[in-house]
Amino acid sequence: MTAHAAPTPRTAAPRLVLASASPARLRLLRAAGLDPEVIVSGVDEDALTAPTPAELALVLAEAKAAVVAARPEVAGALVIGCDSVLDLDGEALGKPADAEEATARWKTMRGRSGVLRTGHCVTDTTTGRIASATASTTVRFGEPSDAEIAAYVATGEPLQVAGAFTLNGRSAPFIDGIDGCHGNVIGISLPLLRTLLGELGYSVTDLWT
C-alpha cells in the first residue's frame, strides 16, 4: 500500500470519477452511497506486465487512474482506477479471448481455489497525490459438469469478466465460497477504498450523495 504524501483534511467533497467500464463496480459504488462519473481509460491491458498477478493488478489500476487523471476535464476530481485478475497457481488470468478459452479455463478451475486480485488506485488530481494497493480474495470453485460449463459459456458472461466467472451472476451456483472481501471479487473492495481515501485525507462518508 502506498501514499505519496501525508493526508490533508478537506472541507469540500470533490467529484468522483471511475476509470473503469465495469457495470459491477459502478453498482457497488452506488449501493455504498457514491455516484462517480464514468470515464473509460482505454489502457491497452495486454501491453502491461508485472512479475506477479498481484503486482499486475496494481500496475493496471494505476495506469487506468493515471490516464484518466491526466485529462483536463477531470481537474479537481478524485479518480478511482481498478483492475482484476485471477491468480491461479501464480498465473494471471484476465478475460478469456473466446468461448473455447473460457471453457478450458472452467475445466481447469473446477474443484480448485484461486485468488482474485484487484488493484485499487485513487488519484487526487488537485494535489497529485496517489494511494494504491491490491486486495486479494480466495475463491473456492465448485465442480460444474461439462454440460453446465457449456451452458454458462454460451451465455457470453464469462467472456466479459476477469477469471471467466462472476460471484453475482450466472456462475454464482458454481462458486462454493470465498475467503475475504466479496466486493473485491465483484470488482472493488469498499473497505480498501475507504482506507485509500483516508490516506488522502478524505472520509468516505463525506463523499456520500
C-alpha positions as CSV (number, residue, x, y, z in Angstrom):
1,M,0.0,0.0,0.0
2,T,1.4,3.4,-0.9
3,A,0.6,7.0,-0.3
4,H,2.9,9.6,-1.7
5,A,2.3,12.4,0.8
6,A,0.8,13.0,4.2
7,P,-3.1,13.3,4.0
8,T,-4.5,16.8,4.3
9,P,-8.1,17.2,5.7
10,R,-10.5,18.8,3.3
11,T,-13.8,20.6,3.7
12,A,-15.4,20.4,0.3
13,A,-16.1,17.0,-1.2
14,P,-14.7,16.6,-4.7
15,R,-16.4,14.9,-7.6
16,L,-15.6,11.2,-8.1
17,V,-14.5,9.7,-11.4
18,L,-14.4,5.9,-12.0
19,A,-11.8,5.0,-14.6
20,S,-13.5,1.7,-15.5
21,A,-16.2,0.5,-17.8
22,S,-17.3,-2.2,-15.3
23,P,-21.0,-2.0,-14.5
24,A,-20.5,-4.2,-11.5
25,R,-18.0,-1.7,-10.0
26,L,-20.4,1.2,-10.6
27,R,-23.3,-0.7,-9.0
28,L,-21.2,-1.4,-5.9
29,L,-20.1,2.2,-5.5
30,R,-23.7,3.5,-6.0
31,A,-25.0,1.0,-3.5
32,A,-22.5,2.3,-1.0
33,G,-23.7,5.9,-1.5
34,L,-21.1,7.0,-4.0
35,D,-22.1,8.2,-7.5
36,P,-19.0,8.6,-9.7
37,E,-18.9,9.8,-13.3
38,V,-17.5,7.0,-15.5
39,I,-14.6,7.8,-17.9
40,V,-13.0,4.8,-19.5
41,S,-9.3,4.9,-19.7
42,G,-8.7,3.0,-22.9
43,V,-5.5,1.5,-21.5
44,D,-4.1,-1.5,-23.5
45,E,-4.1,-4.1,-20.8
46,D,-2.2,-6.6,-22.8
47,A,0.7,-4.2,-23.2
48,L,1.4,-4.1,-19.4
49,T,3.3,-6.7,-17.5
50,A,4.4,-7.4,-13.9
51,P,6.3,-10.2,-12.0
52,T,3.2,-11.4,-10.1
53,P,-0.6,-11.4,-10.6
54,A,-1.0,-9.1,-7.5
55,E,1.5,-6.6,-9.0
56,L,-0.1,-6.8,-12.4
57,A,-3.5,-5.9,-11.0
58,L,-1.9,-2.9,-9.3
59,V,0.0,-1.8,-12.4
60,L,-3.2,-1.9,-14.4
61,A,-5.2,0.0,-11.8
62,E,-2.5,2.7,-11.5
63,A,-2.3,3.0,-15.3
64,K,-6.0,3.4,-15.7
65,A,-6.2,6.1,-13.0
66,A,-3.2,7.9,-14.4
67,V,-4.6,8.1,-17.9
68,V,-7.9,9.5,-16.8
69,A,-6.4,11.8,-14.1
70,A,-4.3,13.5,-16.8
71,R,-7.4,14.6,-18.7
72,P,-8.2,18.3,-18.3
73,E,-11.9,17.7,-17.8
74,V,-11.3,15.8,-14.5
75,A,-9.2,18.5,-12.8
76,G,-10.2,18.7,-9.2
77,A,-11.7,15.2,-9.1
78,L,-10.7,12.0,-7.2
79,V,-10.1,9.3,-9.8
80,I,-10.6,5.7,-8.9
81,G,-8.8,3.1,-11.0
82,C,-9.4,-0.7,-10.6
83,D,-8.4,-3.8,-12.4
84,S,-8.9,-7.5,-11.5
85,V,-7.0,-10.7,-12.4
86,L,-7.5,-14.3,-11.2
87,D,-4.3,-15.7,-9.7
88,L,-4.3,-19.4,-10.5
89,D,-1.1,-21.1,-9.5
90,G,0.8,-17.9,-10.0
91,E,-0.6,-17.2,-13.5
92,A,-2.6,-14.0,-14.0
93,L,-5.9,-14.8,-15.9
94,G,-7.9,-11.9,-17.2
95,K,-10.9,-12.1,-19.6
96,P,-10.8,-15.2,-21.8
97,A,-10.2,-14.4,-25.5
98,D,-13.1,-16.6,-26.7
99,A,-15.6,-19.3,-25.8
100,E,-13.0,-22.1,-26.3
101,E,-10.6,-20.5,-23.8
102,A,-13.4,-19.8,-21.3
103,T,-14.5,-23.5,-21.5
104,A,-10.9,-24.8,-21.0
105,R,-10.4,-22.4,-18.1
106,W,-13.5,-23.5,-16.2
107,K,-12.5,-27.2,-16.7
108,T,-9.1,-26.3,-15.1
109,M,-10.6,-24.2,-12.3
110,R,-13.4,-26.5,-11.1
111,G,-12.8,-28.2,-7.8
112,R,-9.9,-25.9,-7.1
113,S,-9.2,-22.5,-5.5
114,G,-7.8,-19.3,-7.0
115,V,-7.1,-15.8,-5.7
116,L,-8.9,-12.9,-7.2
117,R,-6.5,-9.9,-7.1
118,T,-7.9,-6.4,-7.6
119,G,-5.7,-3.4,-7.9
120,H,-7.1,-0.2,-6.5
121,C,-5.7,3.3,-7.1
122,V,-7.1,6.6,-6.0
123,T,-5.6,9.8,-7.5
124,D,-6.3,13.2,-6.1
125,T,-6.0,15.5,-9.2
126,T,-5.9,18.6,-7.0
127,T,-2.7,17.6,-5.3
128,G,-1.3,14.9,-7.5
129,R,-1.2,12.5,-4.5
130,I,-1.8,8.8,-5.1
131,A,-2.8,6.0,-2.8
132,S,-2.9,2.4,-4.1
133,A,-3.0,-1.2,-3.0
134,T,-4.1,-4.7,-4.1
135,A,-6.9,-6.6,-2.4
136,S,-6.9,-10.4,-2.5
137,T,-9.8,-12.8,-2.0
138,T,-9.6,-16.6,-2.2
139,V,-12.3,-18.2,-4.4
140,R,-13.3,-21.8,-4.0
141,F,-14.7,-23.2,-7.2
142,G,-17.3,-25.9,-7.3
143,E,-17.4,-28.7,-9.8
144,P,-19.9,-27.9,-12.6
145,S,-20.4,-30.6,-15.2
146,D,-19.2,-30.2,-18.7
147,A,-22.8,-29.5,-19.7
148,E,-23.1,-26.8,-17.1
149,I,-19.9,-25.2,-18.2
150,A,-21.0,-25.3,-21.9
151,A,-24.4,-23.7,-20.9
152,Y,-22.6,-21.0,-18.9
153,V,-20.1,-20.2,-21.6
154,A,-23.0,-20.0,-24.2
155,T,-24.4,-17.0,-22.2
156,G,-21.4,-15.0,-23.1
157,E,-21.0,-13.8,-19.5
158,P,-17.5,-15.3,-18.8
159,L,-16.1,-13.5,-21.8
160,Q,-16.7,-10.2,-20.2
161,V,-15.1,-10.7,-16.8
162,A,-11.6,-11.4,-15.3
163,G,-11.2,-15.1,-14.5
164,A,-14.2,-16.0,-16.6
165,F,-16.6,-16.0,-13.6
166,T,-18.8,-13.8,-11.6
167,L,-19.8,-14.0,-7.9
168,N,-23.1,-12.3,-8.5
169,G,-24.1,-13.6,-11.9
170,R,-24.9,-16.9,-13.7
171,S,-21.8,-18.6,-12.4
172,A,-22.7,-18.0,-8.7
173,P,-24.0,-21.5,-8.3
174,F,-20.6,-22.8,-9.3
175,I,-18.8,-20.9,-6.5
176,D,-18.6,-22.9,-3.3
177,G,-17.3,-20.0,-1.2
178,I,-14.8,-17.2,-0.7
179,D,-12.4,-16.1,1.9
180,G,-12.1,-12.4,2.0
181,C,-13.9,-9.3,0.7
182,H,-16.8,-10.3,-1.6
183,G,-16.9,-6.9,-3.2
184,N,-13.3,-7.4,-4.2
185,V,-14.4,-10.4,-6.3
186,I,-17.2,-8.4,-7.9
187,G,-14.9,-5.6,-8.8
188,I,-13.9,-3.3,-6.0
189,S,-13.2,-3.7,-2.2
190,L,-15.1,-1.0,-0.5
191,P,-13.1,-1.4,2.8
192,L,-9.9,-0.9,0.9
193,L,-11.3,2.1,-1.0
194,R,-12.2,3.7,2.4
195,T,-8.6,3.1,3.6
196,L,-7.1,4.7,0.4
197,L,-9.4,7.7,0.6
198,G,-8.4,8.1,4.2
199,E,-4.7,8.2,3.3
200,L,-5.5,11.1,1.0
201,G,-7.4,12.9,3.7
202,Y,-11.0,12.1,2.8
203,S,-13.7,10.3,4.7
204,V,-15.9,8.1,2.6
205,T,-19.0,9.5,4.4
206,D,-18.1,13.0,3.1
207,L,-18.5,11.6,-0.4
208,W,-21.9,10.2,0.0
209,T,-24.5,11.6,-2.3
